[in-house]
Every structure is written in structure tokens, then in C-alpha cells.
């Protein structure tokens, strides 16, 4: 059984928000160092950072919510489809 669209959309929004936070933690200092080192202007560093963060977040969110794979990386079925041995 799949989730209703309301919960699926909410989960997607939460995933994108969390991954944007991760991108801010990782990419923010990198953009700041690039600006301080003179490798990029503040505007260019901010634009590249924003583009990279959006691409990162949407890439993770869309892969995990729009069309999740039917099997895991080792070929096993997803947990929701596995039979439980009792």
C-alpha cells in the first residue's frame, strides 16, 4: 500500500528542507572561503551555492519520493514488500 498524496508531498517537502540544511552546513563555508580567497565574487559564490544546494536537494528528494526503486542496491526487495518469517 502506498501513502496518500498528502503525506507523500509532506515527506518530500521535509526531505528537501533537511537536505537544504545539509547543503547550507557543507556548502556555506566553502562558498565563504572561495569569496575570501578571491576565487569568486560574493554574488557568484552565493549563486553557485544556491544552484548546487537546490540541485542536491531536488535530486535526493525526487529520487526517494517520486519513483523509488523496486529493489535495493543488492537486489533484495524493499522492506515493505518483504515477507516476515515467523
PDB file of N, CA, C and O in Angstrom, chain B, residues numbered from 101:
ATOM      1  N   UNK B 101       0.849  -1.175   0.000  1.00  0.00           N
ATOM      2  CA  UNK B 101       0.000   0.000   0.000  1.00  0.00           C
ATOM      3  C   UNK B 101       0.895   1.238   0.000  1.00  0.00           C
ATOM      4  O   UNK B 101       1.888   1.303   0.725  1.00  0.00           O
ATOM      5  N   UNK B 102       0.531   2.206  -0.814  1.00  0.00           N
ATOM      6  CA  UNK B 102       1.347   3.421  -0.852  1.00  0.00           C
ATOM      7  C   UNK B 102       0.691   4.524  -0.014  1.00  0.00           C
ATOM      8  O   UNK B 102      -0.481   4.443   0.352  1.00  0.00           O
ATOM      9  N   UNK B 103       1.479   5.541   0.270  1.00  0.00           N
ATOM     10  CA  UNK B 103       0.993   6.649   1.073  1.00  0.00           C
ATOM     11  C   UNK B 103       0.019   7.510   0.277  1.00  0.00           C
ATOM     12  O   UNK B 103       0.113   7.580  -0.948  1.00  0.00           O
ATOM     13  N   UNK B 104      -0.923   8.170   0.969  1.00  0.00           N
ATOM     14  CA  UNK B 104      -1.769   9.158   0.290  1.00  0.00           C
ATOM     15  C   UNK B 104      -0.902  10.324  -0.200  1.00  0.00           C
ATOM     16  O   UNK B 104       0.169  10.579   0.349  1.00  0.00           O
ATOM     17  N   UNK B 105      -1.363  11.016  -1.217  1.00  0.00           N
ATOM     18  CA  UNK B 105      -0.579  12.092  -1.835  1.00  0.00           C
ATOM     19  C   UNK B 105      -0.250  13.200  -0.832  1.00  0.00           C
ATOM     20  O   UNK B 105       0.803  13.830  -0.931  1.00  0.00           O
ATOM     21  N   UNK B 106      -1.140  13.440   0.130  1.00  0.00           N
ATOM     22  CA  UNK B 106      -0.886  14.473   1.149  1.00  0.00           C
ATOM     23  C   UNK B 106       0.377  14.156   1.952  1.00  0.00           C
ATOM     24  O   UNK B 106       1.227  15.026   2.141  1.00  0.00           O
ATOM     25  N   UNK B 107       0.501  12.916   2.422  1.00  0.00           N
ATOM     26  CA  UNK B 107       1.668  12.527   3.213  1.00  0.00           C
ATOM     27  C   UNK B 107       2.919  12.410   2.358  1.00  0.00           C
ATOM     28  O   UNK B 107       4.025  12.700   2.814  1.00  0.00           O
ATOM     29  N   UNK B 108       2.737  11.986   1.122  1.00  0.00           N
ATOM     30  CA  UNK B 108       3.871  11.887   0.200  1.00  0.00           C
ATOM     31  C   UNK B 108       4.452  13.270  -0.083  1.00  0.00           C
ATOM     32  O   UNK B 108       5.670  13.446  -0.103  1.00  0.00           O
ATOM     33  N   UNK B 109       3.573  14.251  -0.302  1.00  0.00           N
ATOM     34  CA  UNK B 109       4.029  15.624  -0.552  1.00  0.00           C
ATOM     35  C   UNK B 109       4.695  16.212   0.696  1.00  0.00           C
ATOM     36  O   UNK B 109       5.720  16.885   0.591  1.00  0.00           O
ATOM     37  N   UNK B 110       4.126  15.966   1.856  1.00  0.00           N
ATOM     38  CA  UNK B 110       4.714  16.459   3.098  1.00  0.00           C
ATOM     39  C   UNK B 110       6.095  15.843   3.335  1.00  0.00           C
ATOM     40  O   UNK B 110       7.024  16.534   3.752  1.00  0.00           O
ATOM     41  N   UNK B 111       6.223  14.556   3.069  1.00  0.00           N
ATOM     42  CA  UNK B 111       7.508  13.893   3.219  1.00  0.00           C
ATOM     43  C   UNK B 111       8.535  14.456   2.238  1.00  0.00           C
ATOM     44  O   UNK B 111       9.706  14.609   2.585  1.00  0.00           O
ATOM     45  N   UNK B 112       8.102  14.764   1.016  1.00  0.00           N
ATOM     46  CA  UNK B 112       9.002  15.354   0.026  1.00  0.00           C
ATOM     47  C   UNK B 112       9.489  16.723   0.490  1.00  0.00           C
ATOM     48  O   UNK B 112      10.674  17.034   0.368  1.00  0.00           O
ATOM     49  N   UNK B 113       8.588  17.534   1.018  1.00  0.00           N
ATOM     50  CA  UNK B 113       8.949  18.876   1.493  1.00  0.00           C
ATOM     51  C   UNK B 113       9.923  18.785   2.666  1.00  0.00           C
ATOM     52  O   UNK B 113      10.885  19.550   2.735  1.00  0.00           O
ATOM     53  N   UNK B 114       9.683  17.866   3.575  1.00  0.00           N
ATOM     54  CA  UNK B 114      10.592  17.692   4.712  1.00  0.00           C
ATOM     55  C   UNK B 114      11.964  17.229   4.233  1.00  0.00           C
ATOM     56  O   UNK B 114      12.986  17.715   4.718  1.00  0.00           O
ATOM     57  N   UNK B 115      11.994  16.296   3.288  1.00  0.00           N
ATOM     58  CA  UNK B 115      13.268  15.805   2.753  1.00  0.00           C
ATOM     59  C   UNK B 115      14.052  16.926   2.088  1.00  0.00           C
ATOM     60  O   UNK B 115      15.256  17.055   2.306  1.00  0.00           O
ATOM     61  N   UNK B 116      13.383  17.733   1.281  1.00  0.00           N
ATOM     62  CA  UNK B 116      14.058  18.847   0.615  1.00  0.00           C
ATOM     63  C   UNK B 116      14.562  19.848   1.655  1.00  0.00           C
ATOM     64  O   UNK B 116      15.670  20.369   1.518  1.00  0.00           O
ATOM     65  N   UNK B 117      13.778  20.121   2.678  1.00  0.00           N
ATOM     66  CA  UNK B 117      14.216  21.039   3.729  1.00  0.00           C
ATOM     67  C   UNK B 117      15.438  20.533   4.475  1.00  0.00           C
ATOM     68  O   UNK B 117      16.362  21.298   4.751  1.00  0.00           O
ATOM     69  N   UNK B 118      15.445  19.262   4.797  1.00  0.00           N
ATOM     70  CA  UNK B 118      16.588  18.686   5.519  1.00  0.00           C
ATOM     71  C   UNK B 118      17.837  18.710   4.647  1.00  0.00           C
ATOM     72  O   UNK B 118      18.913  19.071   5.123  1.00  0.00           O
ATOM     73  N   UNK B 119      17.711  18.333   3.383  1.00  0.00           N
ATOM     74  CA  UNK B 119      18.884  18.325   2.512  1.00  0.00           C
ATOM     75  C   UNK B 119      19.367  19.740   2.194  1.00  0.00           C
ATOM     76  O   UNK B 119      20.560  19.943   1.971  1.00  0.00           O
ATOM     77  N   UNK B 120      18.468  20.716   2.170  1.00  0.00           N
ATOM     78  CA  UNK B 120      18.916  22.108   2.028  1.00  0.00           C
ATOM     79  C   UNK B 120      19.709  22.541   3.254  1.00  0.00           C
ATOM     80  O   UNK B 120      20.696  23.268   3.135  1.00  0.00           O
ATOM     81  N   UNK B 121      19.283  22.100   4.419  1.00  0.00           N
ATOM     82  CA  UNK B 121      20.039  22.387   5.643  1.00  0.00           C
ATOM     83  C   UNK B 121      21.424  21.761   5.613  1.00  0.00           C
ATOM     84  O   UNK B 121      22.405  22.380   6.025  1.00  0.00           O
ATOM     85  N   UNK B 122      21.495  20.521   5.118  1.00  0.00           N
ATOM     86  CA  UNK B 122      22.799  19.864   4.991  1.00  0.00           C
ATOM     87  C   UNK B 122      23.685  20.615   4.011  1.00  0.00           C
ATOM     88  O   UNK B 122      24.877  20.795   4.260  1.00  0.00           O
ATOM     89  N   UNK B 123      23.108  21.055   2.896  1.00  0.00           N
ATOM     90  CA  UNK B 123      23.883  21.801   1.901  1.00  0.00           C
ATOM     91  C   UNK B 123      24.379  23.122   2.482  1.00  0.00           C
ATOM     92  O   UNK B 123      25.487  23.558   2.168  1.00  0.00           O
ATOM     93  N   UNK B 124      23.572  23.761   3.322  1.00  0.00           N
ATOM     94  CA  UNK B 124      23.985  25.004   3.962  1.00  0.00           C
ATOM     95  C   UNK B 124      25.163  24.770   4.897  1.00  0.00           C
ATOM     96  O   UNK B 124      26.105  25.562   4.932  1.00  0.00           O
ATOM     97  N   UNK B 125      25.105  23.682   5.653  1.00  0.00           N
ATOM     98  CA  UNK B 125      26.183  23.369   6.592  1.00  0.00           C
ATOM     99  C   UNK B 125      27.483  23.063   5.852  1.00  0.00           C
ATOM    100  O   UNK B 125      28.559  23.465   6.295  1.00  0.00           O
ATOM    101  N   UNK B 126      27.390  22.358   4.736  1.00  0.00           N
ATOM    102  CA  UNK B 126      28.590  21.963   3.993  1.00  0.00           C
ATOM    103  C   UNK B 126      29.030  23.034   3.000  1.00  0.00           C
ATOM    104  O   UNK B 126      30.212  23.375   2.944  1.00  0.00           O
ATOM    105  N   UNK B 127      28.103  23.563   2.225  1.00  0.00           N
ATOM    106  CA  UNK B 127      28.461  24.474   1.136  1.00  0.00           C
ATOM    107  C   UNK B 127      28.668  25.910   1.546  1.00  0.00           C
ATOM    108  O   UNK B 127      29.407  26.640   0.884  1.00  0.00           O
ATOM    109  N   UNK B 128      28.037  26.332   2.617  1.00  0.00           N
ATOM    110  CA  UNK B 128      28.186  27.712   3.065  1.00  0.00           C
ATOM    111  C   UNK B 128      29.630  28.094   3.348  1.00  0.00           C
ATOM    112  O   UNK B 128      30.111  29.090   2.809  1.00  0.00           O
ATOM    113  N   UNK B 129      30.330  27.338   4.171  1.00  0.00           N
ATOM    114  CA  UNK B 129      31.743  27.657   4.417  1.00  0.00           C
ATOM    115  C   UNK B 129      32.615  27.567   3.168  1.00  0.00           C
ATOM    116  O   UNK B 129      33.571  28.330   3.026  1.00  0.00           O
ATOM    117  N   UNK B 130      32.297  26.646   2.265  1.00  0.00           N
ATOM    118  CA  UNK B 130      33.067  26.527   1.020  1.00  0.00           C
ATOM    119  C   UNK B 130      32.899  27.785   0.175  1.00  0.00           C
ATOM    120  O   UNK B 130      33.877  28.309  -0.359  1.00  0.00           O
ATOM    121  N   UNK B 131      31.674  28.268   0.050  1.00  0.00           N
ATOM    122  CA  UNK B 131      31.424  29.500  -0.710  1.00  0.00           C
ATOM    123  C   UNK B 131      32.099  30.689  -0.026  1.00  0.00           C
ATOM    124  O   UNK B 131      32.637  31.565  -0.704  1.00  0.00           O
ATOM    125  N   UNK B 132      32.077  30.729   1.290  1.00  0.00           N
ATOM    126  CA  UNK B 132      32.719  31.812   2.029  1.00  0.00           C
ATOM    127  C   UNK B 132      34.230  31.816   1.810  1.00  0.00           C
ATOM    128  O   UNK B 132      34.828  32.874   1.611  1.00  0.00           O
ATOM    129  N   UNK B 133      34.845  30.642   1.846  1.00  0.00           N
ATOM    130  CA  UNK B 133      36.286  30.543   1.612  1.00  0.00           C
ATOM    131  C   UNK B 133      36.628  30.948   0.184  1.00  0.00           C
ATOM    132  O   UNK B 133      37.636  31.618  -0.044  1.00  0.00           O
ATOM    133  N   UNK B 134      35.799  30.550  -0.778  1.00  0.00           N
ATOM    134  CA  UNK B 134      36.040  30.947  -2.170  1.00  0.00           C
ATOM    135  C   UNK B 134      35.975  32.457  -2.317  1.00  0.00           C
ATOM    136  O   UNK B 134      36.746  33.038  -3.081  1.00  0.00           O
ATOM    137  N   UNK B 135      35.068  33.098  -1.599  1.00  0.00           N
ATOM    138  CA  UNK B 135      34.960  34.557  -1.662  1.00  0.00           C
ATOM    139  C   UNK B 135      36.159  35.218  -0.977  1.00  0.00           C
ATOM    140  O   UNK B 135      36.736  36.166  -1.510  1.00  0.00           O
ATOM    141  N   UNK B 136      36.530  34.720   0.198  1.00  0.00           N
ATOM    142  CA  UNK B 136      37.663  35.295   0.933  1.00  0.00           C
ATOM    143  C   UNK B 136      38.963  35.114   0.150  1.00  0.00           C
ATOM    144  O   UNK B 136      39.803  36.014   0.131  1.00  0.00           O
ATOM    145  N   UNK B 137      39.136  33.959  -0.497  1.00  0.00           N
ATOM    146  CA  UNK B 137      40.357  33.683  -1.248  1.00  0.00           C
ATOM    147  C   UNK B 137      40.408  34.422  -2.578  1.00  0.00           C
ATOM    148  O   UNK B 137      41.424  34.378  -3.271  1.00  0.00           O
ATOM    149  N   UNK B 138      39.346  35.087  -2.933  1.00  0.00           N
ATOM    150  CA  UNK B 138      39.321  35.829  -4.185  1.00  0.00           C
ATOM    151  C   UNK B 138      39.049  34.967  -5.405  1.00  0.00           C
ATOM    152  O   UNK B 138      39.278  35.400  -6.534  1.00  0.00           O
ATOM    153  N   UNK B 139      38.564  33.752  -5.191  1.00  0.00           N
ATOM    154  CA  UNK B 139      38.248  32.869  -6.304  1.00  0.00           C
ATOM    155  C   UNK B 139      36.902  33.187  -6.940  1.00  0.00           C
ATOM    156  O   UNK B 139      36.646  32.801  -8.081  1.00  0.00           O
ATOM    157  N   UNK B 140      36.053  33.879  -6.217  1.00  0.00           N
ATOM    158  CA  UNK B 140      34.733  34.237  -6.727  1.00  0.00           C
ATOM    159  C   UNK B 140      34.247  35.489  -6.008  1.00  0.00           C
ATOM    160  O   UNK B 140      34.606  35.749  -4.860  1.00  0.00           O
ATOM    161  N   UNK B 141      33.427  36.250  -6.709  1.00  0.00           N
ATOM    162  CA  UNK B 141      32.801  37.387  -6.047  1.00  0.00           C
ATOM    163  C   UNK B 141      31.730  36.848  -5.101  1.00  0.00           C
ATOM    164  O   UNK B 141      31.329  35.688  -5.201  1.00  0.00           O
ATOM    165  N   UNK B 142      31.281  37.680  -4.204  1.00  0.00           N
ATOM    166  CA  UNK B 142      30.267  37.242  -3.250  1.00  0.00           C
ATOM    167  C   UNK B 142      28.986  36.829  -3.976  1.00  0.00           C
ATOM    168  O   UNK B 142      28.336  35.857  -3.589  1.00  0.00           O
ATOM    169  N   UNK B 143      28.627  37.562  -5.024  1.00  0.00           N
ATOM    170  CA  UNK B 143      27.421  37.243  -5.789  1.00  0.00           C
ATOM    171  C   UNK B 143      27.567  35.895  -6.490  1.00  0.00           C
ATOM    172  O   UNK B 143      26.661  35.063  -6.435  1.00  0.00           O
ATOM    173  N   UNK B 144      28.703  35.679  -7.148  1.00  0.00           N
ATOM    174  CA  UNK B 144      28.909  34.408  -7.843  1.00  0.00           C
ATOM    175  C   UNK B 144      28.959  33.237  -6.870  1.00  0.00           C
ATOM    176  O   UNK B 144      28.390  32.181  -7.144  1.00  0.00           O
ATOM    177  N   UNK B 145      29.627  33.411  -5.750  1.00  0.00           N
ATOM    178  CA  UNK B 145      29.702  32.340  -4.761  1.00  0.00           C
ATOM    179  C   UNK B 145      28.310  31.998  -4.239  1.00  0.00           C
ATOM    180  O   UNK B 145      27.977  30.823  -4.082  1.00  0.00           O
ATOM    181  N   UNK B 146      27.499  33.016  -3.969  1.00  0.00           N
ATOM    182  CA  UNK B 146      26.139  32.785  -3.476  1.00  0.00           C
ATOM    183  C   UNK B 146      25.268  32.109  -4.536  1.00  0.00           C
ATOM    184  O   UNK B 146      24.488  31.211  -4.216  1.00  0.00           O
ATOM    185  N   UNK B 147      25.396  32.534  -5.788  1.00  0.00           N
ATOM    186  CA  UNK B 147      24.593  31.933  -6.859  1.00  0.00           C
ATOM    187  C   UNK B 147      24.974  30.476  -7.105  1.00  0.00           C
ATOM    188  O   UNK B 147      24.099  29.624  -7.257  1.00  0.00           O
ATOM    189  N   UNK B 148      26.262  30.188  -7.143  1.00  0.00           N
ATOM    190  CA  UNK B 148      26.695  28.796  -7.345  1.00  0.00           C
ATOM    191  C   UNK B 148      26.301  27.934  -6.163  1.00  0.00           C
ATOM    192  O   UNK B 148      25.914  26.778  -6.332  1.00  0.00           O
ATOM    193  N   UNK B 149      26.398  28.488  -4.972  1.00  0.00           N
ATOM    194  CA  UNK B 149      25.987  27.746  -3.788  1.00  0.00           C
ATOM    195  C   UNK B 149      24.488  27.450  -3.834  1.00  0.00           C
ATOM    196  O   UNK B 149      24.073  26.324  -3.561  1.00  0.00           O
ATOM    197  N   UNK B 150      23.683  28.440  -4.174  1.00  0.00           N
ATOM    198  CA  UNK B 150      22.231  28.250  -4.235  1.00  0.00           C
ATOM    199  C   UNK B 150      21.867  27.216  -5.309  1.00  0.00           C
ATOM    200  O   UNK B 150      21.005  26.364  -5.089  1.00  0.00           O
ATOM    201  N   UNK B 151      22.516  27.295  -6.452  1.00  0.00           N
ATOM    202  CA  UNK B 151      22.257  26.339  -7.533  1.00  0.00           C
ATOM    203  C   UNK B 151      22.633  24.920  -7.101  1.00  0.00           C
ATOM    204  O   UNK B 151      21.869  23.979  -7.315  1.00  0.00           O
ATOM    205  N   UNK B 152      23.795  24.774  -6.502  1.00  0.00           N
ATOM    206  CA  UNK B 152      24.240  23.453  -6.052  1.00  0.00           C
ATOM    207  C   UNK B 152      23.352  22.879  -4.961  1.00  0.00           C
ATOM    208  O   UNK B 152      23.048  21.686  -4.968  1.00  0.00           O
ATOM    209  N   UNK B 153      22.938  23.717  -4.027  1.00  0.00           N
ATOM    210  CA  UNK B 153      22.067  23.259  -2.940  1.00  0.00           C
ATOM    211  C   UNK B 153      20.708  22.820  -3.475  1.00  0.00           C
ATOM    212  O   UNK B 153      20.174  21.795  -3.052  1.00  0.00           O
ATOM    213  N   UNK B 154      20.147  23.595  -4.405  1.00  0.00           N
ATOM    214  CA  UNK B 154      18.852  23.228  -4.985  1.00  0.00           C
ATOM    215  C   UNK B 154      18.954  21.932  -5.778  1.00  0.00           C
ATOM    216  O   UNK B 154      18.081  21.070  -5.679  1.00  0.00           O
ATOM    217  N   UNK B 155      20.010  21.793  -6.556  1.00  0.00           N
ATOM    218  CA  UNK B 155      20.204  20.577  -7.344  1.00  0.00           C
ATOM    219  C   UNK B 155      20.369  19.362  -6.431  1.00  0.00           C
ATOM    220  O   UNK B 155      19.785  18.308  -6.685  1.00  0.00           O
ATOM    221  N   UNK B 156      21.152  19.505  -5.384  1.00  0.00           N
ATOM    222  CA  UNK B 156      21.371  18.438  -4.410  1.00  0.00           C
ATOM    223  C   UNK B 156      20.052  18.011  -3.751  1.00  0.00           C
ATOM    224  O   UNK B 156      19.740  16.822  -3.679  1.00  0.00           O
ATOM    225  N   UNK B 157      19.293  18.988  -3.278  1.00  0.00           N
ATOM    226  CA  UNK B 157      18.049  18.699  -2.561  1.00  0.00           C
ATOM    227  C   UNK B 157      16.999  18.077  -3.463  1.00  0.00           C
ATOM    228  O   UNK B 157      16.366  17.090  -3.090  1.00  0.00           O
ATOM    229  N   UNK B 158      16.809  18.639  -4.636  1.00  0.00           N
ATOM    230  CA  UNK B 158      15.801  18.089  -5.543  1.00  0.00           C
ATOM    231  C   UNK B 158      16.215  16.722  -6.074  1.00  0.00           C
ATOM    232  O   UNK B 158      15.368  15.863  -6.317  1.00  0.00           O
ATOM    233  N   UNK B 159      17.504  16.525  -6.252  1.00  0.00           N
ATOM    234  CA  UNK B 159      17.975  15.216  -6.713  1.00  0.00           C
ATOM    235  C   UNK B 159      17.689  14.126  -5.698  1.00  0.00           C
ATOM    236  O   UNK B 159      17.218  13.047  -6.058  1.00  0.00           O
ATOM    237  N   UNK B 160      17.966  14.397  -4.446  1.00  0.00           N
ATOM    238  CA  UNK B 160      17.698  13.406  -3.394  1.00  0.00           C
ATOM    239  C   UNK B 160      16.199  13.249  -3.182  1.00  0.00           C
ATOM    240  O   UNK B 160      15.700  12.128  -3.089  1.00  0.00           O
ATOM    241  N   UNK B 161      15.482  14.355  -3.106  1.00  0.00           N
ATOM    242  CA  UNK B 161      14.039  14.294  -2.848  1.00  0.00           C
ATOM    243  C   UNK B 161      13.263  13.605  -3.952  1.00  0.00           C
ATOM    244  O   UNK B 161      12.370  12.805  -3.671  1.00  0.00           O
ATOM    245  N   UNK B 162      13.584  13.899  -5.195  1.00  0.00           N
ATOM    246  CA  UNK B 162      12.839  13.286  -6.292  1.00  0.00           C
ATOM    247  C   UNK B 162      13.159  11.807  -6.419  1.00  0.00           C
ATOM    248  O   UNK B 162      12.271  11.007  -6.712  1.00  0.00           O
ATOM    249  N   UNK B 163      14.411  11.431  -6.203  1.00  0.00           N
ATOM    250  CA  UNK B 163      14.762  10.011  -6.311  1.00  0.00           C
ATOM    251  C   UNK B 163      14.066   9.189  -5.242  1.00  0.00           C
ATOM    252  O   UNK B 163      13.609   8.079  -5.515  1.00  0.00           O
ATOM    253  N   UNK B 164      13.982   9.710  -4.042  1.00  0.00           N
ATOM    254  CA  UNK B 164      13.408   8.926  -2.950  1.00  0.00           C
ATOM    255  C   UNK B 164      11.894   9.006  -2.860  1.00  0.00           C
ATOM    256  O   UNK B 164      11.285   8.180  -2.179  1.00  0.00           O
ATOM    257  N   UNK B 165      11.261   9.971  -3.522  1.00  0.00           N
ATOM    258  CA  UNK B 165       9.814  10.120  -3.365  1.00  0.00           C
ATOM    259  C   UNK B 165       9.004   9.937  -4.638  1.00  0.00           C
ATOM    260  O   UNK B 165       7.873   9.455  -4.575  1.00  0.00           O
ATOM    261  N   UNK B 166       9.535  10.297  -5.764  1.00  0.00           N
ATOM    262  CA  UNK B 166       8.729  10.221  -6.983  1.00  0.00           C
ATOM    263  C   UNK B 166       8.709   8.809  -7.543  1.00  0.00           C
ATOM    264  O   UNK B 166       7.640   8.278  -7.842  1.00  0.00           O
ATOM    265  N   UNK B 167       9.860   8.202  -7.688  1.00  0.00           N
ATOM    266  CA  UNK B 167       9.909   6.854  -8.249  1.00  0.00           C
ATOM    267  C   UNK B 167      10.942   6.019  -7.500  1.00  0.00           C
ATOM    268  O   UNK B 167      12.028   5.777  -8.026  1.00  0.00           O
ATOM    269  N   UNK B 168      10.631   5.575  -6.293  1.00  0.00           N
ATOM    270  CA  UNK B 168      11.605   4.771  -5.563  1.00  0.00           C
ATOM    271  C   UNK B 168      11.831   3.436  -6.270  1.00  0.00           C
ATOM    272  O   UNK B 168      10.908   2.888  -6.873  1.00  0.00           O
ATOM    273  N   UNK B 169      13.047   2.914  -6.199  1.00  0.00           N
ATOM    274  CA  UNK B 169      13.337   1.653  -6.872  1.00  0.00           C
ATOM    275  C   UNK B 169      12.596   0.486  -6.228  1.00  0.00           C
ATOM    276  O   UNK B 169      12.299   0.506  -5.033  1.00  0.00           O
ATOM    277  N   UNK B 170      12.304  -0.522  -7.030  1.00  0.00           N
ATOM    278  CA  UNK B 170      11.592  -1.693  -6.522  1.00  0.00           C
ATOM    279  C   UNK B 170      12.510  -2.607  -5.731  1.00  0.00           C
ATOM    280  O   UNK B 170      12.040  -3.425  -4.941  1.00  0.00           O
ATOM    281  N   UNK B 171      13.811  -2.477  -5.934  1.00  0.00           N
ATOM    282  CA  UNK B 171      14.734  -3.319  -5.188  1.00  0.00           C
ATOM    283  C   UNK B 171      15.897  -2.487  -4.684  1.00  0.00           C
ATOM    284  O   UNK B 171      16.204  -1.428  -5.233  1.00  0.00           O
ATOM    285  N   UNK B 172      16.535  -2.970  -3.647  1.00  0.00           N
ATOM    286  CA  UNK B 172      17.665  -2.278  -3.061  1.00  0.00           C
ATOM    287  C   UNK B 172      18.923  -2.451  -3.893  1.00  0.00           C
ATOM    288  O   UNK B 172      18.892  -3.095  -4.942  1.00  0.00           O
ATOM    289  N   UNK B 173      20.040  -1.875  -3.429  1.00  0.00           N
ATOM    290  CA  UNK B 173      21.278  -1.933  -4.197  1.00  0.00           C
ATOM    291  C   UNK B 173      21.824  -3.350  -4.370  1.00  0.00           C
ATOM    292  O   UNK B 173      22.558  -3.618  -5.321  1.00  0.00           O
ATOM    293  N   UNK B 174      21.476  -4.249  -3.468  1.00  0.00           N
ATOM    294  CA  UNK B 174      21.962  -5.628  -3.592  1.00  0.00           C
ATOM    295  C   UNK B 174      20.925  -6.542  -4.244  1.00  0.00           C
ATOM    296  O   UNK B 174      21.083  -7.762  -4.242  1.00  0.00           O
ATOM    297  N   UNK B 175      19.862  -5.954  -4.802  1.00  0.00           N
ATOM    298  CA  UNK B 175      18.858  -6.745  -5.500  1.00  0.00           C
ATOM    299  C   UNK B 175      17.748  -7.279  -4.622  1.00  0.00           C
ATOM    300  O   UNK B 175      16.848  -7.951  -5.125  1.00  0.00           O
ATOM    301  N   UNK B 176      17.776  -7.005  -3.325  1.00  0.00           N
ATOM    302  CA  UNK B 176      16.735  -7.505  -2.435  1.00  0.00           C
ATOM    303  C   UNK B 176      15.505  -6.604  -2.499  1.00  0.00           C
ATOM    304  O   UNK B 176      15.607  -5.427  -2.844  1.00  0.00           O
ATOM    305  N   UNK B 177      14.369  -7.151  -2.171  1.00  0.00           N
ATOM    306  CA  UNK B 177      13.129  -6.388  -2.198  1.00  0.00           C
ATOM    307  C   UNK B 177      13.116  -5.352  -1.091  1.00  0.00           C
ATOM    308  O   UNK B 177      13.817  -5.489  -0.088  1.00  0.00           O
ATOM    309  N   UNK B 178      12.310  -4.309  -1.281  1.00  0.00           N
ATOM    310  CA  UNK B 178      12.179  -3.289  -0.235  1.00  0.00           C
ATOM    311  C   UNK B 178      11.581  -3.919   1.017  1.00  0.00           C
ATOM    312  O   UNK B 178      10.939  -4.968   0.960  1.00  0.00           O
ATOM    313  N   UNK B 179      11.802  -3.265   2.129  1.00  0.00           N
ATOM    314  CA  UNK B 179      11.336  -3.788   3.409  1.00  0.00           C
ATOM    315  C   UNK B 179       9.821  -3.931   3.416  1.00  0.00           C
ATOM    316  O   UNK B 179       9.300  -4.896   3.975  1.00  0.00           O
ATOM    317  N   UNK B 180       9.103  -2.994   2.809  1.00  0.00           N
ATOM    318  CA  UNK B 180       7.648  -3.050   2.827  1.00  0.00           C
ATOM    319  C   UNK B 180       7.114  -4.232   2.022  1.00  0.00           C
ATOM    320  O   UNK B 180       5.966  -4.630   2.216  1.00  0.00           O
ATOM    321  N   UNK B 181       7.916  -4.800   1.124  1.00  0.00           N
ATOM    322  CA  UNK B 181       7.462  -5.905   0.291  1.00  0.00           C
ATOM    323  C   UNK B 181       8.022  -7.247   0.756  1.00  0.00           C
ATOM    324  O   UNK B 181       7.700  -8.287   0.181  1.00  0.00           O
ATOM    325  N   UNK B 182       8.852  -7.228   1.786  1.00  0.00           N
ATOM    326  CA  UNK B 182       9.483  -8.461   2.239  1.00  0.00           C
ATOM    327  C   UNK B 182       8.498  -9.274   3.086  1.00  0.00           C
ATOM    328  O   UNK B 182       7.681  -8.719   3.821  1.00  0.00           O
ATOM    329  N   UNK B 183       8.595 -10.581   2.965  1.00  0.00           N
ATOM    330  CA  UNK B 183       7.793 -11.454   3.798  1.00  0.00           C
ATOM    331  C   UNK B 183       8.512 -11.651   5.124  1.00  0.00           C
ATOM    332  O   UNK B 183       9.732 -11.811   5.169  1.00  0.00           O
ATOM    333  N   UNK B 184       7.753 -11.637   6.177  1.00  0.00           N
ATOM    334  CA  UNK B 184       8.339 -11.792   7.505  1.00  0.00           C
ATOM    335  C   UNK B 184       8.213 -13.247   7.919  1.00  0.00           C
ATOM    336  O   UNK B 184       7.119 -13.812   7.930  1.00  0.00           O
ATOM    337  N   UNK B 185       9.342 -13.846   8.260  1.00  0.00           N
ATOM    338  CA  UNK B 185       9.329 -15.237   8.740  1.00  0.00           C
ATOM    339  C   UNK B 185       9.013 -15.249  10.225  1.00  0.00           C
ATOM    340  O   UNK B 185       9.720 -14.631  11.021  1.00  0.00           O
ATOM    341  N   UNK B 186       7.976 -15.935  10.588  1.00  0.00           N
ATOM    342  CA  UNK B 186       7.588 -16.009  11.996  1.00  0.00           C
ATOM    343  C   UNK B 186       7.667 -17.418  12.483  1.00  0.00           C
ATOM    344  O   UNK B 186       7.377 -17.685  13.650  1.00  0.00           O
TER     345      UNK B 186
END
